[in-house]
């Protein structure tokens, strides 16, 4: 009976239905022929080639099963990181409007750096993605970390470098910065975002865990809030891939890095110009006033992420807070007042009186010269 038959079995009884087959079975040989020639052929094109008139869903399911047998293998590599070796870098543009002053709002870039070994994160908002600001942002973060990784990993950011004729080429300013630090820069190949997946995931982490529910009064406020959050949250959280907190690995990571250079690199905006009569100098897209007493003389302009300083003969003749808004004229009241006094003083200078009399020639002399004195008959 049924009970005795069940006891004689080695496994529990199980109802099994005989497969009925599928409509795709009849056309599977033709599908394989098409995939053997073109492994990436879309299922919709395959349906057209074989004259398929039934549900496209069951055809797509079969193509999805068969396609891997004809595609070439594309295994990904697992990158291992040694202490102090690599730090991945990227620009993150937070999707939030930041007040920039002068009635403007914007979304300035954030320079993000993630250590490969410890996963320690660092970030700072910078005024622009141009080379002077990008390099100044690097230097600010490296000073915060207190050490320099042996290699920076970057994509093809214009201020960093690009690929030309199949080879990476660093931009001139970034090459000089790299040389002062004594490090290497690895430029990822185009269309290869996985090469710096650590920092890409870090950007997503900022966007989902730092931004929600926050408001910012200025770029300085953004950097203050972000710096505090990174210290107390991002670098203190338990990292599943590491099995520990990033800060727990930081001592070993930093110990294997290079020391900061004894001579600081040249960073920021720098220019040497002759001060024009309107006593303003331009940095990026903004104009900054200079004391008008040095009009016509050569001045040295230096701007970092926070200040714009102008010197003449070693003397400071202008010192302004860096403006993040675009196309603004930043005027020091002292400079404007000095210019007004100088204009007023110059307007009071007496015009010298003309000495001597000026001879007045009779108009008849000109008639004689041009033969106009003869009478017409």
C-alpha positions in Angstrom: 0.0 0.0 0.0 0.9 3.7 0.0 2.4 3.6 3.6 4.7 0.6 2.9 5.8 2.2 -0.5 6.8 5.3 1.3 8.7 3.5 4.0 10.7 1.6 1.4 11.9 5.0 -0.2 15.2 6.6 0.8 13.7 10.1 0.6 10.4 11.5 1.5 7.7 11.2 -1.2 7.4 14.2 -3.4 5.0 15.0 -6.2 6.8 15.8 -9.4 5.0 17.0 -12.6 6.5 16.0 -15.9 7.7 19.2 -17.7 5.4 20.2 -20.6 8.1 22.1 -22.5 7.9 25.6 -23.8 7.1 27.3 -27.1 10.7 28.6 -27.2 12.1 25.0 -27.4 11.3 24.8 -31.0 13.2 27.9 -31.9 16.1 27.5 -29.5 18.5 26.2 -32.1 17.9 29.3 -34.2 18.4 31.5 -31.2 21.7 29.9 -30.5 22.8 30.4 -34.1 22.1 34.1 -33.9 23.8 34.5 -30.5 26.9 32.6 -31.8 27.3 35.3 -34.5 26.2 38.3 -32.4 26.2 37.6 -28.6 24.8 41.1 -27.8 21.9 40.9 -30.2 18.7 42.2 -28.3 15.9 39.9 -27.7 13.5 42.1 -29.7 15.8 41.8 -32.8 16.0 38.0 -32.3 12.2 37.9 -32.2 12.1 39.7 -35.5 14.7 37.4 -37.1 13.0 34.2 -36.1 9.5 35.4 -36.8 8.4 35.2 -33.2 4.6 35.9 -32.8 4.1 34.8 -29.2 4.7 36.4 -25.9 8.0 38.4 -25.9 8.5 37.7 -22.1 9.1 34.0 -22.5 11.5 34.6 -25.3 13.5 37.2 -23.3 13.7 34.8 -20.4 15.2 32.1 -22.6 17.6 34.6 -24.3 18.8 35.7 -20.8 19.7 32.1 -20.0 21.5 31.4 -23.3 23.4 34.7 -23.7 26.1 34.1 -21.1 27.3 31.0 -23.0 28.3 33.1 -26.0 29.5 36.3 -24.3 33.2 36.5 -23.6 34.1 36.3 -19.9 34.6 39.7 -18.2 35.8 39.1 -14.7 36.4 42.1 -12.4 39.5 42.5 -10.4 39.6 42.9 -6.6 41.9 45.7 -5.6 43.9 45.3 -2.5 45.2 48.4 -0.6 48.4 48.6 1.4 48.7 51.1 4.3 49.6 54.6 3.1 49.5 53.7 -0.6 46.4 55.0 -2.4 43.8 57.7 -1.8 40.9 58.0 -4.3 39.7 61.5 -5.1 36.6 62.9 -6.8 34.4 66.0 -7.1 31.0 65.7 -5.6 28.3 68.3 -6.5 25.7 68.1 -3.7 22.1 68.6 -4.9 21.4 71.4 -2.5 21.5 75.2 -3.0 24.1 77.0 -1.0 23.8 80.8 -0.3 26.9 82.4 -1.9 26.3 86.0 -0.9 25.2 89.0 -2.9 21.8 87.3 -3.4 23.2 84.4 -5.3 22.8 80.6 -4.6 24.8 77.8 -6.2 26.1 74.3 -5.9 29.9 74.5 -5.6 31.9 71.3 -5.9 33.1 69.3 -3.0 36.6 67.7 -3.1 36.3 64.2 -1.6 39.2 62.0 -0.7 38.9 58.4 0.6 41.9 56.3 1.8 42.1 52.9 0.3 43.4 51.0 3.3 41.6 52.7 6.2 38.6 54.1 4.3 39.1 57.4 6.3 37.2 60.1 4.5 37.9 63.8 4.1 36.0 66.5 2.2 35.9 70.3 1.6 33.8 72.5 -0.5 35.8 74.7 -2.9 34.8 77.8 -4.9 35.3 76.2 -8.3 36.7 73.2 -10.1 39.5 75.3 -11.7 43.1 74.2 -11.0 44.0 76.9 -8.4 41.0 76.1 -6.3 41.3 72.3 -6.8 45.0 72.2 -5.8 44.3 74.5 -2.8 41.6 72.1 -1.7 44.0 69.2 -1.9 46.5 71.0 0.2 43.9 71.9 2.8 42.8 68.3 3.2 46.3 67.0 3.3 47.1 69.4 6.1 44.1 68.2 8.0 45.2 64.6 7.6 48.8 65.4 8.5 50.4 63.1 5.9 50.5 62.6 2.2 49.5 59.3 0.5 52.0 57.8 -1.9 49.5 57.9 -4.8 46.3 59.8 -5.7 43.7 58.2 -7.9 41.8 60.6 -10.2 39.5 60.3 -13.2 39.8 62.6 -16.2 39.0 65.9 -14.4 40.2 68.7 -16.6 42.3 70.4 -13.9 44.0 67.1 -13.1 44.8 65.7 -16.5 43.4 63.7 -19.4 44.1 60.8 -21.8 45.8 61.8 -25.1 46.6 59.3 -27.8 46.0 56.4 -25.4 48.2 57.8 -22.6 47.5 59.7 -19.4 48.8 63.3 -19.3 48.7 65.4 -16.2 47.9 69.1 -16.4 50.8 71.4 -15.9 49.8 72.9 -12.6 48.9 69.5 -11.1 52.1 68.0 -12.3 54.0 70.7 -10.4 51.9 70.1 -7.3 52.6 66.3 -7.5 56.3 67.0 -7.9 56.4 69.1 -4.7 54.6 66.4 -2.7 56.8 63.6 -4.2 53.9 61.3 -5.0 52.4 59.6 -8.0 49.0 60.2 -9.6 47.0 57.4 -11.2 44.7 58.5 -13.9 41.8 56.1 -14.5 41.0 55.2 -18.1 37.9 56.9 -19.6 34.6 55.2 -18.9 35.9 53.2 -16.0 34.0 54.4 -12.9 34.7 51.1 -11.1 38.4 52.1 -10.9 37.6 54.5 -8.0 34.5 52.9 -6.6 35.5 53.7 -3.0 35.1 57.5 -3.5 32.0 57.0 -5.7 30.3 55.1 -2.9 31.5 57.7 -0.5 29.7 60.4 -2.6 26.5 58.4 -2.4 27.0 58.0 1.4 27.3 61.8 1.8 24.2 62.3 -0.3 22.0 59.8 1.7 23.4 60.1 5.2 24.7 63.7 5.5 22.5 66.0 3.4 18.9 64.9 4.4 17.3 67.4 6.7 20.2 69.9 6.8 20.3 73.6 5.9 23.3 75.7 5.2 23.9 79.4 5.5 27.1 79.6 3.5 29.9 77.5 2.1 31.7 78.0 5.4 28.7 76.6 7.3 28.6 73.7 4.9 32.3 72.9 5.5 31.9 73.2 9.3 28.9 70.9 9.4 30.5 68.4 7.1 33.8 68.4 8.9 32.1 67.7 12.2 29.9 64.9 10.7 32.9 63.2 9.1 34.8 63.3 12.5 32.0 62.0 14.7 30.1 59.8 12.2 31.7 58.9 8.9 35.1 57.9 10.2 33.6 56.4 13.5 31.1 54.0 11.9 31.6 50.3 11.8 32.7 49.4 8.2 31.3 46.1 7.2 34.0 45.3 4.6 36.8 46.1 7.1 35.2 44.6 10.1 36.2 47.7 12.1 35.9 51.5 12.1 38.0 53.5 9.6 39.6 55.4 12.5 40.9 52.1 14.0 43.1 51.7 10.9 44.1 55.3 10.5 47.3 55.2 12.7 48.8 52.4 10.6 47.7 54.0 7.4 49.1 57.4 8.3 52.4 55.9 9.6 53.0 54.5 6.1 52.3 57.7 4.3 54.8 60.4 3.4 55.4 63.5 5.5 54.2 66.9 4.4 56.8 68.7 2.4 59.1 71.1 4.4 58.3 73.8 1.8 54.6 74.4 1.1 53.6 74.1 -2.6 52.5 77.2 -4.5 48.7 77.1 -4.3 45.8 79.3 -5.2 45.5 82.1 -7.7 48.6 84.2 -8.4 49.1 87.1 -10.7 51.5 90.1 -11.1 49.8 93.1 -12.8 50.1 96.8 -13.1 47.3 98.4 -11.1 45.0 100.4 -13.5 43.4 103.7 -12.8 40.2 102.1 -11.5 42.3 100.4 -8.8 40.7 96.9 -9.1 42.2 93.5 -9.7 40.4 90.4 -11.0 40.4 87.0 -9.4 38.3 84.3 -11.1 35.2 86.3 -12.1 35.3 88.9 -9.4 37.0 92.3 -9.0 38.6 93.4 -5.7 39.6 97.0 -4.8 43.2 98.0 -4.1 44.4 101.1 -2.3 44.7 103.8 -5.0 48.0 105.0 -3.8 49.8 102.3 -5.9 48.0 103.1 -9.2 50.4 102.5 -12.0 52.7 100.3 -9.9 53.1 96.5 -10.2 51.2 94.6 -7.6 51.2 90.9 -6.6 47.8 89.2 -6.3 47.5 86.0 -4.2 44.1 84.3 -3.5 43.4 81.0 -1.6 40.1 79.4 -0.6 39.4 82.1 2.0 41.3 85.4 1.3 42.4 87.6 -1.5 45.6 89.5 -0.7 47.4 92.2 -2.8 50.9 93.4 -2.0 53.1 96.1 -3.5 56.8 96.2 -2.7 56.2 93.7 0.2 53.4 96.0 1.7 49.8 94.7 1.9 47.6 97.1 -0.1 44.4 95.0 -0.1 43.0 92.2 1.9 39.5 90.8 1.2 37.5 87.8 2.0 37.2 85.5 -1.0 33.8 86.0 -2.7 32.0 82.9 -3.8 29.3 84.7 -5.9 30.1 85.5 -9.5 30.7 88.8 -11.3 30.9 91.0 -8.2 32.9 94.1 -7.4 34.3 93.9 -3.9 35.2 97.4 -2.5 37.0 98.2 0.7 35.4 101.5 2.1 38.9 102.7 2.9 40.0 102.4 -0.7 36.9 104.2 -2.0 37.4 107.0 0.5 41.1 107.4 -0.4 40.2 107.5 -4.1 37.6 110.2 -3.6 40.1 112.3 -1.7 42.7 111.9 -4.4 40.2 112.8 -7.1 39.2 115.9 -5.2 42.8 117.0 -4.6 43.6 116.6 -8.2 40.6 118.7 -9.3 41.8 121.6 -7.2 45.1 121.9 -9.0 45.2 125.3 -10.7 45.6 125.4 -14.4 48.7 127.5 -15.3 47.9 130.9 -17.0 49.0 131.4 -20.6 51.8 134.1 -20.7 52.0 136.4 -23.7 49.6 137.5 -26.4 48.4 135.4 -29.3 48.6 137.2 -32.7 45.3 137.4 -34.6 45.7 137.4 -38.4 43.2 139.4 -40.4 40.9 137.3 -42.6 41.8 139.4 -45.7 45.2 137.8 -45.6 43.6 134.4 -46.4 41.7 136.0 -49.3 44.9 137.2 -50.7 46.6 133.8 -50.4 43.8 132.0 -52.2 43.3 134.7 -54.9 39.9 135.8 -53.8 40.7 139.6 -53.9 40.1 140.1 -57.6 36.8 141.7 -58.6 34.5 139.8 -60.9 33.4 141.8 -64.0 
